Amino acid sequence: MNAEWGRRIGLRVVAIAVLGVLWQVTATVMDNPTFIPSPAAVWHRLIQTSTVHDGTRGYSGHLLIEHLGVSLRRILIGSAIGVAGGLVLGVVMGTVGWIRVVTEPVVTFVRALPPLAYFSLFIIWFGIDETPKLWLLSIAALPPVAVATAAAVHNAPTALVEATRALGAKRWQVTRDVVLPNALPEIFTGIRLAVGIAYSSVVAAETINGVPGIGGMVRDAQRYSQTDVVVLGLFAIGLSGLAIDAVLRQAETRLIPWRGRA
């Protein structure tokens, strides 16, 4: 097990090193920092935006960690609201047939919409403060959880459900003790997808009045063609996303130890 783990880590380190070399070679050949900044330029921006330099504090008056912290707070709050709503809606859709027929097209419709399609509407309704951003991330995160939960609940083992009912369990007890535990693997998959969609939507959520915020920082840097800041912001979003996904995978392993076993 330790040898296999070490081999996987080694392969990932080699892959990252190869990508870094290709990045450096491409930046050198292109010789256009506005188009492709070098790794050194992005590293310099990392140091600059993480410290107070010549009286300038980070980027737009906020350190990189502060931008990232604000965005993570928005993502986590929006994801939590979306996941909670998706779980409730998914359970209802999976257990009540007529509600599934009515709501499934609506959920599919919302899932197909790009975030910017309804963000403008939220701005009209709620202004430009935190409310439209949280609404956007919540709505973006809800459909994957609702769809995964509804499918898993609807496809619960019929024999096990009927046996539980035969023993005198009520409908809510069957759902709590049989259906939901059986649906947990698919629900966790939906949650991971929902958090990923929330991450991918944060730049859209911070299009308006998004500073401080990592997405707002990226949008502001894009306006001034500061490509190194844009790349740095993308790295910050991606790496923090990997960290959150790793936490979710660990939680999944602990809560659903039987997943993947015969």
C-alpha positions, -999 to +999 in steps of 0.1 A: +000+000+000+028+024+009+047+016-022+016+022-044+010+055-026+045+066-031+044+056-068+012+077-073+028+107-056+059+103-077+039+102-109+020+133-100+052+152-091+067+142-125+036+153-143+036+187-126+073+191-134+067+183-170+038+208-172+059+234-156+087+229-181+062+231-210+047+263-196+082+279-193+092+268-228+059+281-243+062+315-224+098+318-237+089+310-273+059+333-273+078+361-256+045+379-248+037+382-211+003+396-218-006+364-237+013+338-216+031+350-185+061+329-173+060+308-141+084+333-126+061+362-133+032+344-117+054+336-087+064+372-084+027+382-084+020+356-057+046+373-035+034+407-044-003+400-037+005+382-005+025+410+011+026+448+017+050+461-009+060+498-013+029+509+007+006+488-015-013+460+003-018+430-019-042+436-049-068+464-047-060+468-010-065+432+000-040+403+004-044+372-018-055+352+012-082+377+020-095+376-016-095+338-014-111+337+020-140+359+009-146+338-022-144+305-002-170+319+023-193+327-006-188+293-022-193+274+011-224+293+021-239+290-014-230+254-017-244+246+017-277+262+008-278+246-026-269+211-012-295+214+015-322+224-009-312+198-034-313+170-007-348+180+004-361+184-032-344+152-043-359+131-015-394+145-023-389+139-060-377+104-055-406+094-031-436+113-045-443+104-081-464+133-092-440+158-077-412+142-096-432+146-129-438+183-122-404+194-109-380+173-130-383+194-161-378+226-140-347+212-124-333+201-158-341+235-172-323+254-145-293+229-147-290+237-184-288+275-178-253+291-176-249+311-144-247+345-161-281+339-177-299+344-144-273+364-125-285+397-141-320+389-129-308+384-093-290+418-095-322+435-106-341+418-077-315+420-049-290+447-058-252+443-060-243+432-025-238+397-012-273+385-018-273+380-056-239+362-054-252+337-028-284+332-048-263+325-079-241+299-062-270+283-044-291+279-076-260+266-094-253+240-067-289+227-063-297+208-095-268+182-093-277+172-058-315+171-065-310+150-096-286+125-079-307+122-048-340+118-067-325+090-089-309+072-060-340+074-038-363+063-067-340+033-074-338+021-039-340-018-036-377-026-039-374-059-019-356-042+010-382-014+011-411-038+010-396-060+037-391-029+059-427-019+054-439-054+061-423-051+095-445-021+103-422+008+094-438+040+084-430+058+051-407+083+067-389+056+087-383+036+055-369+067+039-347+075+069-334+040+077-334+023+043-336+046+013-313+074+024-284+051+036-287+032+003-286+065-017-256+080+001-230+071-025-249+088-053-258+118-030-221+123-023-214+123-060-240+150-065-226+170-036-191+169-051-205+180-085-224+208-068-194+222-051-174+220-083-201+239-102-202+265-074-164+269-078-167+273-115-195+299-110-176+321-085-161+343-112-195+350-126-209+356-091-182+382-085-185+399-118-203+428-100-188+443-069-167+412-063-136+428-047-125+415-023-129+381-038-107+359-059-132+359-088-135+397-085-097+399-086-095+379-117-122+400-134-105+432-124-071+420-136-087+409-169-098+445-176-063+457-173-047+428-192-028+416-161-026+380-173-002+370-145-028+380-119-055+362-138-034+330-139-026+334-102-063+337-094-071+306-114-044+286-096-058+298-062-094+288-072-082+254-086-059+245-057-085+254-031-110+235-050-088+204-050-084+208-012-122+210-007-128+180-029-102+160-010-120+168+022-153+157+007-137+124-005-123+117+029-158+124+044-173+100+018-147+073+027-155+076+064-193+079+061-197+053+033-170+027+038-189+001+018-188+021-014-170+003-042-171-031-024-190-061-037 
